[in-house]
Every structure is written in structure tokens, then in C-alpha cells.
Amino acid sequence: MPKMKSRSGAKKRFTKTATGKIKRSHAYHSHILTSKSRKRKRNLRKVGLVSKQDQRAVSNMIQR
């Protein structure tokens, strides 16, 4: 049986923590930053976690 391939886009966007949670980055931090407040841009730099509802789907995509 051939190996399971992981989704390349998901590999680049998500990482698993040691406890099994899945880390993600925030959206809306790439362009048109002049209209966003300094506080908002600072909070978008922080790492977020994938919600419980999406965890199984994302872990199937990254296959680790």
C-alpha cells in the first residue's frame, strides 16, 4: 500500500505541539496594515490554536 501524502499547504501553515494541540498563525497580517491599529497588529503576531471542532480535520491533513 502506498504512503499517505500530507497536504502541502497544511504542512506549511500548521505545526503540532508536544501536547498534541495544533498551532496556527492569524490572518489579516500581510498587507493593508496602515488602517489597522498598533494593538491589533501586535495581537495578530501571536500564535493561535486550532479550535477543537477543526482539530481532527487539520491533523488528518498534516498526517504526523
Beta strands, then each sheet from edge to edge (+ up, - down):
strand 1: 15-16
strand 2: 22-24
strand 3: 48-49
sheet 1: 1+ 2- 3+
end
